[in-house]
């Protein structure tokens, strides 16, 4: 045991975060396997329990069991706790308990929190961790109460309405996508319910903006004084939200299985919801399997970009996408510097963004190859890729093939969800020890392009 403890603390910070997250998933897996966690009173298979626990802790939403029908109340509570931990982060919750017990946070712990929150420096990370808890509880309480009000009109039972309201508020704010509707239907029964749609969209957007952005807006309250990070996040999110909704409506307006039979107003409501949820939330108000091929490609692009840094969502992140786009434009225009909102982007940030993009593509190609090799159901390339991107971006939108896959394919998705939630760069860096370059070699150009 002492050797294991020594090995754990001898890891780099990325490795410690990986192992900590894996420990949460392991505990969740064991709890979900128990007969008390399942409605039929039987043991859940290890792979299905592992898949469910990973999907919850990684706030993904892909599921191989029916959350409403297959899990007992105990199982559903375990699931929502995993979602909450995955949403705010294990290090954030650990910080809260340490402060509550009166323990001093040392520099090593501060560095771990900095790494988990993707911050540039350890200063202020304790206050930020506490702010994350505060924002999370306030937002989930307010919108959970509002949801409970609307669910009470449907269910007619107060305690169940409150349970559903707060349960779904946690799932939506954490961008998890799990629901209690049953039958893998998600929110399709509420496709034309304006209040429910608006509440879910607000929770998803707030969770996807990132706690750094929420705090910056709360304290600055003026566009002029907002940080560059906040400005980029707000602009990119707005463009993707409205652009995604417009393209979704154009592609699906004549599809009789999705928007074709809806009124004009309901078409736009559904289009906006799908544009919002594709940014790593996982809820849906139309059957994703019935969408056109072009629409599936659009959603894959939105999922791959994902939410923002320090948020509850996944993907390569909106800021990474913005830096990649602007650095490419700068190169095409012959500009030496990448400038956004009159601020120059540091070369290390550009290099980091490029690395994230390349590593993400390499992982998707590798996992896609494995899924094609192990898939025995004859699914099309398009559907397999969609499920893979959904897992990597921790979105959870599915076309219905995950439930039917064999254990090998499920394990590939489990690993992909884990890597996507940890972050492909953090995951990759955990296998390397950082070393300072003491030698600088002569430069020589090579031909590229």
Rosetta blueprint (number, residue, H / E / L):
1 X L
2 X H
3 X H
4 X H
5 X H
6 X H
7 X H
8 X H
9 X H
10 X H
11 X L
12 X L
13 X H
14 X H
15 X H
16 X H
17 X H
18 X H
19 X H
20 X H
21 X H
22 X H
23 X H
24 X H
25 X H
26 X H
27 X H
28 X H
29 X H
30 X H
31 X H
32 X H
33 X H
34 X L
35 X H
36 X H
37 X H
38 X E
39 X L
40 X L
41 X L
42 X L
43 X L
44 X L
45 X L
46 X H
47 X H
48 X H
49 X H
50 X H
51 X H
52 X H
53 X H
54 X H
55 X H
56 X H
57 X H
58 X L
59 X L
60 X L
61 X L
62 X L
63 X L
64 X L
65 X L
66 X L
67 X H
68 X H
69 X H
70 X H
71 X E
72 X L
73 X H
74 X H
75 X H
76 X H
77 X H
78 X H
79 X H
80 X H
81 X H
82 X H
83 X H
84 X H
85 X H
86 X H
87 X H
88 X H
89 X L
90 X H
91 X H
92 X H
93 X H
94 X H
95 X H
96 X H
97 X H
98 X H
99 X H
100 X H
101 X L
102 X L
103 X L
104 X L
105 X L
106 X L
107 X H
108 X H
109 X H
110 X H
111 X H
112 X H
113 X H
114 X H
115 X H
116 X H
117 X L
118 X L
119 X L
120 X L
121 X L
122 X L
123 X L
124 X L
125 X H
126 X H
127 X H
128 X H
129 X H
130 X H
131 X H
132 X H
133 X H
134 X H
135 X H
136 X H
137 X H
138 X H
139 X H
140 X H
141 X H
142 X H
143 X H
144 X H
145 X H
146 X H
147 X H
148 X H
149 X H
150 X H
151 X H
152 X H
153 X H
154 X H
155 X H
156 X L
157 X L
158 X H
159 X H
160 X H
161 X H
162 X H
163 X H
164 X H
165 X H
166 X H
167 X H
168 X H
169 X H
170 X H
171 X H
172 X H
173 X H
174 X L
175 X L
176 X L
177 X L
178 X L
179 X L
180 X L
181 X L
182 X L
183 X L
184 X L
185 X L
186 X L
187 X L
188 X H
189 X H
190 X H
191 X L
192 X L
193 X L
194 X H
195 X H
196 X H
197 X H
198 X H
199 X H
200 X H
201 X H
202 X H
203 X H
204 X H
205 X H
206 X H
207 X H
208 X H
209 X H
210 X L
211 X H
212 X H
213 X H
214 X H
215 X H
216 X H
217 X H
218 X H
219 X H
220 X H
221 X L
222 X L
223 X H
224 X H
225 X H
226 X L
227 X L
228 X H
229 X H
230 X H
231 X H
232 X H
233 X H
234 X H
235 X H
236 X H
237 X H
238 X H
239 X H
240 X H
241 X H
242 X H
243 X H
244 X H
245 X H
246 X H
247 X H
248 X H
249 X H
250 X H
251 X H
252 X H
253 X L
254 X L
255 X L
256 X L
257 X L
258 X L
259 X L
260 X L
261 X L
262 X L
263 X L
264 X H
265 X H
266 X H
267 X H
268 X H
269 X H
270 X H
271 X H
272 X H
273 X H
274 X H
275 X H
276 X H
277 X H
278 X L
279 X L
280 X L
281 X L
282 X L
283 X L
284 X L
285 X L
286 X L
287 X L
288 X H
289 X H
290 X H
291 X L
292 X L
293 X H
294 X H
295 X H
296 X H
297 X H
298 X H
299 X H
300 X H
301 X H
302 X H
303 X H
304 X H
305 X H
306 X L
307 X L
308 X L
309 X L
310 X L
311 X L
312 X L
313 X L
314 X L
315 X L
316 X L
317 X L
318 X H
319 X H
320 X H
321 X H
322 X H
323 X H
324 X H
325 X H
326 X H
327 X H
328 X H
329 X H
330 X H
331 X H
332 X H
333 X L
334 X L
335 X L
336 X L
337 X L
338 X L
339 X E
340 X E
341 X L
342 X L
343 X E
344 X E
345 X L
346 X L
347 X H
348 X H
349 X H
350 X H
351 X H
352 X H
353 X H
354 X H
355 X H
356 X H
357 X H
358 X H
359 X H
360 X H
361 X H
362 X H
363 X H
364 X H
365 X H
366 X H
367 X H
368 X H
369 X H
370 X H
371 X H
372 X H
373 X H
374 X H
375 X L
376 X L
377 X L
378 X L
379 X L
380 X L
381 X H
382 X H
383 X H
384 X H
385 X H
386 X H
387 X H
388 X H
389 X H
390 X H
391 X H
392 X H
393 X L
394 X L
395 X L
396 X L
397 X L
398 X L
399 X L
400 X L
401 X L
402 X L
403 X L
404 X L
405 X L
406 X L
407 X H
408 X H
409 X H
410 X H
411 X H
412 X H
413 X H
414 X H
415 X H
416 X H
417 X H
418 X H
419 X H
420 X H
421 X H
422 X H
423 X L
424 X H
425 X H
426 X H
427 X H
428 X H
429 X H
430 X L
431 X L
432 X L
433 X L
434 X L
435 X L
436 X L
437 X L
438 X L
439 X L
440 X L
441 X L
442 X L
443 X L
444 X L
445 X L
446 X L
447 X L
448 X L
449 X L
